[in-house]
Amino acid sequence: MAQAAIELIGINKSFGAVRANRDINLEIARGTIHGIVGENGAGKSTLMSILYGFYQADSGEIRVGGQPAAIKTPNDAIALGIGMVHQHFMLVDNFSVLENVILGAESDALLKKSIAKARSELERLEREYGLEVDPDAIIEELPVGLQQRVEILKALYRGAEILILDEPTGVLTPAEADHLFRILKQLKNQGKTVVLITHKLREIMDITDTVSVMRQGTMVATRETAKTTVEELAELMVGRRVLLRVEKGEAEAGGVKLAVKNLTVKDTRGVTMVDDISFDIRAGEIVGIAGVAGNGQSELLEAISGIRRAVSGSVMLDGKPIDLTGAADPGELRDRGLAHVPEDRHHVGLVLAFEENENSILGYHDDPRYLKGPFLNIDAIRNDAKDKIAKYDIRPTDCRLKTANFSGGNQQKIVLAREMEQDPGVLIVGQPTRGVDVGAIEFIHKRLIAMRDQGKAVLVVSVELDEIRSLSDRILVMFAGRIVGERGPEATEGELGLLMAGVEHQEAAE
């Protein structure tokens, strides 16, 4: 048995009445990749945040390398050789990549030496691991996938011996995830220890040596990965058998609900991100858009939903145009039956300082159901929120809790519940199950299929190819801002991957 890199003994942590961790005991062997899985709100991220010094345990002991460790701040963890890549990026949006990498690790007051060192080290890391990113790019101008790379580079730059990754592939394509796993295997081969928190059980099976399962704040099992199955892990996580595939009948497509024609959209830098694309979505079908993050999917959804100006082209909703000049009111589109689940729930989908019940009506607060004369009907809003919490299994079940205190997956369910329960005619969804556990994925997929079967038109953008293939009746592939192919759900991952990489598109152009 390898020496333990980390030992957690009797860890307890509560937030008010909510017990996030209950008597947790965990041992992680040095030089291994150890997975931690569990439903949203099971306490995984809280446990790792205690190890990294973001939270303090109410009781219990941490040992690093066999020695008791007092970890009161992230600086303490870093000093002990522990690094962490968070599910939600810990980046300063208006700083450059280089500035974010050296933040907190500066070696001189004027930063000249720090920046030179970081630039040289980033070049080495890029060569060694293929994590290419412009070191002078501003974070807020980078697509989500590249921001994730910056987080990984930050951790690698600090040279951690123990690396914790919280949902690291949530914004990566399968090819990018495979590349990340090659990096993690290299780190393991160098004797480093990797702790991987993920909802993706197939990733657990592919890369980990051991896996621990948490449920409702407790550690319920630890298994050698080679001696368990996806089905067993899913059942341990949820406490019941889980359907791991999408069951749906044939689509019965009706009339066109959303028509996009010759749409061109530029980003804040003036770079064309959506390049003269056309497609339509009919009632009673799900159209999926596959593509590597940063190829225009985000800008496409923002233009359709009225929150980004288009340069040219048109979008018709039920035969009537959507204003693409930038003067459109997304609230008007909601009134016309278009609901939008944004890719970035933190910056676009939620106000984290608001209570859960306030976020559950955000954008729909002028609906008569939530009003009493000219004022908000607080009782009606909270009762509505409680109904959504029960229906979507949002945890904790307290509608008065600040939304920032919910796990990422439960925050996602708050947004999905808000938009789906408005009974829209057209639903556009960016990354529907990002950061969501296996039981909730099953539920969300069933809800999307049910909406399709009720005659709704659904547009899904996801970096999860399995999700796109399972849900979609038609698959559109985006590369460099253009639609480079349309396929049916029977398309293979390899076929879609080539299109996503622009290979077939480039060959056709030659």
C-alpha positions in Angstrom: 0.0 0.0 0.0 1.4 3.4 -1.0 2.0 6.0 1.7 -1.0 8.2 2.3 -0.7 11.7 0.7 -3.8 12.9 2.5 -5.8 11.6 5.5 -9.0 13.2 6.6 -10.2 11.9 10.0 -13.6 12.6 11.5 -14.3 15.7 9.4 -17.5 17.6 10.2 -18.8 20.8 8.7 -22.2 22.6 9.0 -23.6 25.8 7.5 -26.3 26.8 9.9 -28.8 23.9 10.0 -27.2 22.2 6.9 -24.7 19.5 7.7 -22.5 19.4 4.6 -19.9 16.9 6.0 -20.7 14.2 8.6 -17.8 12.3 10.2 -15.8 11.9 7.0 -12.9 9.6 6.9 -10.8 9.4 3.7 -7.3 8.2 2.9 -5.7 9.0 -0.5 -2.6 7.1 -1.5 0.4 9.1 -2.8 1.0 8.9 -6.5 -2.6 7.8 -7.4 -5.6 9.4 -9.1 -8.4 9.2 -6.6 -12.0 10.1 -7.7 -14.7 11.5 -5.5 -18.3 11.3 -6.8 -21.7 12.1 -5.4 -24.9 14.0 -6.1 -25.1 17.7 -6.1 -25.0 18.9 -2.5 -23.4 15.6 -1.3 -20.6 17.6 0.3 -17.7 16.8 -2.2 -16.7 20.4 -2.9 -17.1 21.4 0.7 -14.7 18.6 1.8 -12.1 19.6 -0.7 -12.5 23.3 0.2 -11.7 22.3 3.8 -8.6 20.5 2.5 -7.6 23.7 0.5 -8.3 26.1 3.4 -11.3 27.9 2.1 -13.4 26.5 4.9 -12.5 25.3 8.4 -13.8 22.0 9.7 -16.0 22.2 12.8 -14.1 19.1 14.0 -11.7 16.5 12.7 -8.1 16.2 11.7 -6.2 16.6 8.4 -2.9 14.9 7.8 -0.6 15.6 4.8 2.2 13.1 4.2 1.5 11.5 7.5 1.9 14.7 9.5 -1.0 16.7 11.2 -1.6 19.8 9.1 -3.3 23.1 10.2 -4.8 24.4 7.0 -6.5 27.7 7.8 -6.0 29.5 4.4 -5.3 28.5 0.8 -1.7 29.8 1.4 -1.3 27.1 4.0 -2.4 24.5 1.6 -0.1 25.8 -1.2 2.8 25.8 1.3 2.0 22.1 1.9 2.0 21.4 -1.8 -1.7 21.3 -2.4 -3.2 23.0 -5.5 -6.9 23.3 -6.5 -8.7 23.9 -9.8 -12.2 25.1 -8.9 -15.4 24.3 -10.7 -16.2 28.0 -11.0 -13.2 29.9 -12.1 -11.2 31.9 -9.6 -10.0 34.4 -12.2 -9.9 38.2 -12.4 -11.8 39.0 -15.5 -10.0 42.2 -16.5 -6.5 40.8 -15.9 -4.4 39.1 -18.5 -3.6 35.3 -18.5 -0.1 36.1 -17.2 -1.4 38.4 -14.5 -3.8 35.7 -13.3 -1.1 33.1 -13.2 1.2 35.1 -11.0 -1.5 36.5 -8.8 -0.6 35.5 -5.2 2.8 34.1 -6.4 4.6 37.3 -7.2 8.4 37.4 -6.5 9.1 41.1 -6.8 7.2 44.3 -6.0 7.4 45.7 -9.6 6.4 42.3 -11.1 9.0 42.5 -13.9 10.8 39.4 -12.7 7.5 37.6 -11.9 6.1 38.3 -15.3 9.3 37.2 -17.1 9.4 34.0 -15.0 5.7 33.3 -15.7 6.0 33.9 -19.4 8.9 31.5 -19.6 7.2 28.8 -17.5 3.9 29.1 -19.4 5.8 28.5 -22.6 7.3 25.4 -21.1 3.9 24.1 -19.9 2.3 24.8 -23.3 5.0 22.8 -25.0 4.9 20.0 -22.5 1.1 19.7 -22.1 -0.3 21.3 -25.2 -2.3 23.9 -23.2 -2.0 26.7 -25.7 -3.4 30.1 -24.6 -2.3 33.6 -25.4 -0.5 34.8 -22.2 -1.4 38.4 -23.0 -5.1 37.8 -23.6 -7.7 39.3 -21.2 -9.6 36.7 -19.3 -13.1 38.1 -20.0 -12.4 38.0 -23.7 -11.5 34.3 -23.6 -14.2 31.6 -24.2 -15.0 29.4 -21.3 -12.8 26.5 -22.5 -9.7 28.6 -22.6 -10.5 30.1 -19.2 -10.5 26.6 -17.9 -7.0 26.1 -19.3 -5.8 29.1 -17.4 -7.0 27.6 -14.2 -5.1 24.4 -14.9 -2.0 26.4 -15.9 -2.2 28.3 -12.6 -2.2 25.1 -10.6 0.7 23.6 -12.7 2.6 26.8 -12.4 2.6 26.5 -8.6 4.0 23.0 -8.9 1.6 21.3 -6.5 2.4 17.8 -5.4 -1.3 17.2 -4.6 -3.7 18.5 -7.2 -7.5 18.8 -6.6 -9.7 19.2 -9.6 -13.4 20.1 -9.1 -15.4 19.2 -12.2 -12.4 20.0 -14.5 -14.0 18.7 -17.7 -17.3 20.5 -17.4 -16.3 23.0 -20.2 -14.1 20.7 -22.3 -14.8 18.7 -25.4 -14.1 14.9 -25.3 -10.8 15.5 -27.1 -9.8 18.2 -24.7 -10.8 16.0 -21.8 -8.7 13.2 -23.2 -5.8 15.6 -23.4 -6.3 16.7 -19.8 -6.3 13.1 -18.7 -3.0 12.5 -20.4 -1.7 15.5 -18.4 -3.0 13.9 -15.2 -1.5 10.6 -16.0 1.9 12.3 -16.6 1.6 14.0 -13.2 0.8 10.7 -11.6 3.7 9.1 -13.3 5.9 11.8 -11.8 4.7 10.7 -8.3 2.1 13.5 -7.8 -1.3 12.8 -6.3 -4.5 13.8 -8.1 -8.0 14.1 -6.5 -10.7 14.3 -9.2 -14.2 15.5 -8.3 -16.6 14.8 -11.2 -20.1 13.7 -12.0 -19.0 11.9 -15.1 -18.7 8.3 -14.1 -17.2 7.1 -17.3 -14.3 9.5 -16.7 -13.9 8.0 -13.2 -13.7 4.5 -14.8 -11.2 5.7 -17.4 -8.7 7.5 -15.3 -8.9 6.8 -11.6 -7.2 4.2 -9.5 -9.7 4.4 -6.6 -13.0 6.1 -6.1 -15.0 7.3 -3.1 -18.7 7.9 -3.1 -20.5 10.5 -1.0 -24.2 10.8 -0.3 -25.9 13.5 1.8 -22.7 14.6 3.5 -21.4 11.1 4.4 -18.8 8.8 2.8 -20.7 5.7 1.9 -18.1 3.6 0.0 -14.6 3.5 -1.4 -13.8 1.1 -4.3 -10.9 0.2 -6.4 -12.0 1.5 -9.8 -11.0 -1.8 -11.6 -13.4 -3.7 -9.3 -16.5 -1.6 -9.7 -18.9 -0.5 -12.4 -20.7 2.7 -13.6 -24.0 1.1 -12.5 -22.8 0.3 -9.0 -21.3 3.8 -8.5 -24.5 5.5 -9.8 -26.6 3.4 -7.4 -24.3 4.2 -4.5 -24.5 8.0 -5.3 -28.3 8.2 -5.6 -29.5 5.4 -3.4 -31.5 3.8 -6.2 -31.0 2.4 -9.6 -30.4 5.1 -12.3 -31.3 5.0 -16.0 -28.0 5.8 -17.7 -29.4 6.3 -21.2 -32.0 8.6 -22.7 -35.3 6.9 -23.7 -37.3 8.6 -26.4 -39.6 7.9 -29.3 -39.4 9.3 -32.8 -39.9 13.0 -33.1 -43.1 14.3 -34.7 -41.9 17.6 -36.0 -44.4 20.3 -36.9 -44.1 23.8 -38.2 -41.0 26.0 -37.9 -40.9 27.8 -34.5 -37.4 29.4 -34.8 -35.7 30.4 -38.1 -32.2 31.7 -38.2 -31.1 33.1 -41.6 -27.6 34.4 -42.6 -26.8 35.4 -39.1 -23.5 37.1 -38.4 -22.4 38.1 -34.9 -19.1 39.7 -33.6 -17.7 39.7 -30.1 -16.6 42.7 -28.1 -13.2 42.7 -29.9 -14.9 42.9 -33.3 -14.0 39.3 -34.2 -16.7 37.5 -36.2 -17.9 34.6 -34.0 -21.0 33.6 -35.9 -20.4 33.7 -39.6 -23.5 33.8 -41.9 -25.3 30.7 -40.5 -28.8 29.5 -41.2 -31.0 26.8 -39.7 -34.4 26.3 -38.3 -36.1 24.4 -35.5 -39.5 22.9 -35.7 -42.1 22.2 -33.1 -41.7 18.8 -31.5 -37.9 18.4 -32.1 -34.6 18.9 -30.4 -31.8 20.4 -32.4 -28.4 20.0 -30.8 -25.3 22.1 -31.6 -22.0 20.4 -31.1 -18.7 22.2 -31.2 -15.5 23.0 -29.3 -16.1 25.8 -26.8 -15.3 29.2 -28.4 -16.5 28.5 -31.9 -19.5 30.8 -31.8 -22.1 28.8 -29.8 -22.2 31.3 -26.9 -22.6 34.3 -29.2 -25.3 32.5 -31.2 -27.4 31.8 -28.1 -26.9 35.4 -26.9 -28.1 36.9 -30.2 -31.1 34.7 -30.4 -32.1 35.5 -26.8 -31.8 39.3 -27.4 -28.7 40.0 -25.2 -26.1 40.5 -28.0 -26.3 42.6 -31.1 -26.0 40.9 -34.5 -24.2 42.4 -37.5 -26.5 41.1 -40.1 -29.1 38.4 -40.8 -32.5 37.6 -39.2 -34.1 35.5 -36.6 -37.8 34.7 -36.7 -39.8 33.5 -33.7 -43.2 32.0 -34.7 -42.9 33.9 -38.0 -42.2 37.3 -36.5 -38.7 38.9 -36.3 -36.5 39.3 -33.3 -34.9 42.7 -33.0 -31.1 42.0 -33.5 -30.0 45.7 -33.2 -29.1 45.4 -29.5 -32.3 47.2 -28.5 -34.3 44.0 -27.9 -35.7 43.4 -24.5 -35.2 39.8 -23.5 -38.3 40.2 -21.4 -40.3 40.8 -24.5 -39.0 37.5 -26.0 -40.0 35.7 -22.8 -43.5 37.1 -23.2 -43.4 35.8 -26.8 -42.6 32.3 -25.5 -38.8 32.0 -25.8 -37.0 30.8 -22.7 -33.2 30.9 -22.3 -31.0 28.8 -20.0 -27.6 30.6 -20.4 -24.3 28.8 -20.5 -22.8 30.9 -17.7 -25.2 30.6 -14.8 -23.2 32.8 -12.5 -22.8 35.9 -14.7 -26.0 35.7 -16.7 -28.4 33.2 -15.1 -28.4 34.1 -11.4 -27.8 36.8 -8.9 -25.8 34.9 -6.3 -26.6 37.4 -3.5 -30.3 36.8 -4.0 -32.3 34.2 -2.1 -33.3 31.1 -4.0 -36.9 32.1 -4.3 -35.9 35.5 -5.8 -33.8 33.8 -8.4 -36.6 31.4 -9.1 -38.7 34.2 -10.7 -35.9 36.3 -12.1 -37.0 37.8 -15.4 -40.6 36.7 -14.7 -41.2 39.0 -11.7 -43.9 41.0 -13.5 -46.0 37.9 -14.1 -49.4 38.4 -12.4 -48.9 35.2 -10.5 -46.2 36.8 -8.5 -47.9 40.2 -7.9 -50.3 41.6 -5.4 -51.4 44.9 -7.0 -48.2 46.9 -7.8 -46.2 44.9 -5.3 -44.5 41.5 -5.3 -46.6 38.8 -3.6 -43.8 37.3 -1.4 -45.9 34.4 -0.2 -46.8 33.4 -3.7 -43.2 33.6 -4.8 -41.9 31.5 -2.0 -44.7 28.9 -2.4 -43.8 28.7 -6.1 -40.2 28.3 -5.3 -40.9 25.5 -2.8 -42.9 23.7 -5.6 -39.9 24.0 -7.9 -37.5 22.8 -5.3 -39.6 19.7 -4.7 -40.2 19.0 -8.4 -36.5 19.5 -9.4 -35.0 18.0 -6.2 -33.0 21.1 -5.4 -30.9 20.8 -2.3 -30.9 22.2 0.3 -34.7 22.7 0.3 -34.6 26.2 1.9 -36.0 28.7 -0.5 -34.7 31.5 1.8 -31.1 30.4 1.4 -28.7 32.7 -0.6 -28.2 31.2 -4.0 -24.4 31.5 -3.6 -24.7 28.8 -0.9 -26.0 26.1 -3.3 -23.7 23.8 -5.1 -23.1 24.4 -8.8 -25.4 21.6 -9.9 -28.2 22.9 -7.7 -27.7 26.4 -9.0 -28.1 24.9 -12.5 -31.4 23.2 -11.4 -32.7 26.6 -10.1 -32.2 28.1 -13.6 -33.6 25.1 -15.4 -36.7 25.0 -13.1 -37.3 28.8 -13.6 -37.2 28.6 -17.4 -38.8 25.2 -18.0 -41.8 25.8 -15.7 -42.8 28.9 -17.8 -44.1 26.5 -20.5 -42.2 28.2 -23.3 -42.9 27.4 -27.0 -39.1 27.6 -27.7 -36.4 26.7 -25.2 -32.8 27.4 -25.9 -30.4 25.8 -23.5 -26.6 26.2 -23.1 -24.9 23.3 -21.4 -28.0 21.9 -19.7 -26.2 19.5 -17.4 -22.9 21.3 -16.7 -21.9 20.3 -13.1 -25.1 18.3 -12.6 -25.0 14.8 -11.0 -26.1 11.6 -12.6 -29.5 11.4 -11.0 -30.3 15.0 -12.0 -29.0 14.5 -15.5 -31.5 11.7 -15.9 -34.3 14.0 -14.7 -33.3 17.0 -16.9 -33.0 14.8 -20.0 -36.5 13.4 -19.3 -37.9 17.0 -18.9 -36.3 18.1 -22.2 -37.7 15.0 -24.0 -41.2 15.7 -22.4 -41.1 19.3 -23.7 -40.2 18.0 -27.2 -43.1 15.5 -27.0 -45.5 18.4 -26.0 -44.7 20.1 -29.3 -42.0 22.5 -28.0 -39.0 23.5 -30.1 -35.7 22.9 -28.2 -32.2 24.1 -29.1 -29.4 22.5 -27.0 -25.8 23.6 -27.1 -23.5 21.2 -25.2 -19.9 20.2 -25.2 -21.0 16.7 -24.1 -21.1 14.7 -27.3 -23.0 11.8 -25.5 -25.6 14.3 -24.4 -26.0 15.8 -27.9 -26.2 12.4 -29.5 -28.7 11.1 -27.0 -31.1 14.1 -26.9 -31.0 15.5 -30.5 -33.2 14.7 -33.4 -30.8 16.6 -35.6 -27.2 17.6 -34.8 -25.6 20.7 -36.2 -21.8 21.1 -35.9 -20.2 24.5 -35.5 -16.6 25.3 -36.3 -15.0 28.7 -36.6 -18.4 30.3 -36.4 -20.0 28.4 -39.2 -22.2 25.3 -39.4 -20.0 22.8 -41.1 -22.3 19.8 -41.1 -25.7 18.3 -40.1 -26.0 14.8 -38.9 -28.6 12.5 -37.3 -28.3 11.1 -33.8 -26.8 7.9 -35.2 -23.6 9.8 -36.0 -20.5 8.5 -34.3 -18.4 10.4 -31.8 -15.5 10.1 -34.2 -17.5 11.5 -37.1 -18.7 14.5 -35.1 -15.3 15.0 -33.6 -13.8 15.4 -37.1 -16.4 18.0 -37.9 -15.8 19.8 -34.6 -12.1 20.0 -35.4 -12.8 21.4 -38.9 -11.1 18.5 -40.6 -13.8 17.6 -43.1 -14.6 21.2 -43.6 -11.0 22.1 -44.4 -10.7 19.1 -46.8 -13.8 20.1 -48.6 -12.4 23.6 -49.1 -9.1 22.4 -50.6 
